[in-house]
Amino acid sequence: MARAGLTVDRIVAAAAELADEAGFEKVSLSALARRFGVKDASLYSHVRNLHDLRTRLALHAGGELIDRIAAAVAGRAGRDALAAFAGAYRSYALEHPGRYAATQIRVDQSLVADSPALRRTAEITYGMLRAYGLSEPDLTDAVRLLRSTFHGYCALESTGGFGAPRDVEASWDKTVEALHIALSHWPREARDAH
């Protein structure tokens, strides 16, 4: 192990590279062991199993994604922040398809609470949406709308799913504008009078 210089961080970084090259579903302990020139068993002193590795990869990729989004939205508000957020999300998803796929897996909620990256994701996302005057439960609903829209668009774009001659970039701009309008005119949850 010392010869290979294995650490959790190196293993997760190699898993991220493998995910982008071959696809998230191809990330395995055997494939990583081959990359490092070691036996599979050598990895088990650093990660418990494949689920642990993929969870670590999801948290790693989520951290990269929110770092990109945070840099893009810094100093912006309203539609400008939304467009920057959306653009950073989309560029990450298209540039790092395997890592992005890792961010879509369900992560144990106890790990979410312990993850600075995931806490930061919530802070930045909810902070951007508060500029639209949203509070709970509308914030959660709006987050779900944004995530499903961005993910759906990126998933279709990455597989060539948009076959119409309309420019994909123009459609993206319209999508972001439509989201801005929806957020600006959000149907507020009725508040209890008590």
N, C-alpha and C positions, 0 to 999 in steps of 0.2 A: 504494500500500500504506500509506503513512504516513497518508493521509486515512482509510482504513478502520480504522487502528489495529490491524492484524492482529498477533497473537502466537500462539504455539502454545497457550498457556493459554486465550486467548479462543476460538480455533477449537475446542478440545476441549470447552470449556464450552458452546459453541453446538451442537456435535454431541450432547452429553448432553441438552440441551433438545429438540433435534430427535428424538432417539431416544425420549424419553418421549412426545412429542406424536404422532409418526407411526409409530414402531416402529423397532427397531434396523436392520432390513433396509432401511429407507428412508434411512439415513444415507449420503449420497454427497457427493463434493466439489462437484458441481454444485449440489446443494441448499444447501450451506453458502455457496458463492460467491454464490448469489442472496440469502441472508440478509444477507450483508455488502455487497451491491451492488457486487461486483467480478467480474472474469473468473476462471474456474476456475484459470488459470495463476498467478494471484496467490497461491493457497494452496500451490503447490508449493515456494515458498521456505521454507515452515514445516513441511510434512509431505511425505514422499516419495511417497505414493500412498494409495489407499483402505485397503489392509491396514495401513499405518502408522497412519493415522487411527483405524481401529477398534481397533487394539492399544492406542493411547494412551487411547482412550475406555474400554477394558476395564480398564486400570490405574487410570485416574481413578475409575471407578465402584467398582472393588475397594477403593480407598482410602476412598471415602465409606462403603461398606458396613462395612469393618472399624472405622472410627472410630465408627460407630453401635453396633456390637457391643461394642467395647472399653468405651464409656461405659456400656452396659447391664450388662456382667458385672463391672465394677470392684467389688472388695470382696466378691464372691460366690464360692461354691464349691458343688460337687456339683449337686444337683437345681436349686437356685436359679440357679446360673450357667448350667446347661443351658437352663432356661426363659427366662432373660434373653437368652441367645445366640439361641435359636430365635425368640423374639418380635421381636428386632431384625432378624434375617435376614428374617423374613416381612414385617414392616412395610415394610422397604426394597424388597423385591421387589414388593409390591403398590402402593406409592406411586410407584415409579420403574421401571415395566415395561421401558422401553427400555434404561435404564442397567443394570438387572438382567440383561437378555438379553446385554448386552455382557460381563458378568462370567462368562458361561458359555462363551465362545469359548476355544479352545485358544491359549495364548500361548507363544511360543518360550521354551524353558527358560533360555536365556541372559538373556532379559529378566526372567524371574522372579527370578533370582539378583541382578539389579541393582535390583529394585524394593523400596524400603523398605515399601511397603504390603503387598506379597505376603509379604515376610518377617514382617511384623507379624501378618498373618493366620495364618500357620503358628504363630507363637509363642503367640498368644491361643487358637487352637483347640486346639493340643496341650497348652497349659497347663491349659485347662479339663478336658481328658480325662485328664490325669495325676492329677487328684483322684479318679478312678475306679481308680487303681492300674495304668493301662495303660502299656505300653512297646512298642517296635517288635517285631514287625511289627503287633501288635494296634492300635497307634495309627493306622496308615495305614488298616487295615480299618475302624476306628470312624469315622474322618473320612469315608470313602467311604459308610458307612451314613448318617451324619448328612446329608451333602450330598445324597445321592440322595433321602432322605426329605423333607428341607426343600424341595428343588427340585421334586420330584414334587407335593407338596402345594400349593405356591405356583402351579405351572403349572396344575394342575387348578382351583384356586380362582379364579385370574385369568380363566379362560375360562368360568366358570360350570359346571364339570364335576361339581360335587357336587349332584346333583338330589334326593337323598333329603331328607325333611323334617327330619332330625336337624340341630340347630344346628351350623354349621361351627366355631364357636368351641369348643364342647364337644368335638367330634371332635379339634380341634387340641390341646386340653389332654390328651386321652387319648393322642394320638400322642406328645407330649412325655413323658408319664408312662411310656409303653411303652418309649421310648428310654432313659429313666433306669433302668428295670428291666433292660433289655438290657445297658446299660453296667455296671451294678452286678454283674451275673452273667455277665460276658463269658467266653466259652469261650477260655481262654488258649492261645496257641500253645505247643506242647510245646517246651521248651528242650533243647538238645543237652547231654548229660551231660559232654562233654569240657571 
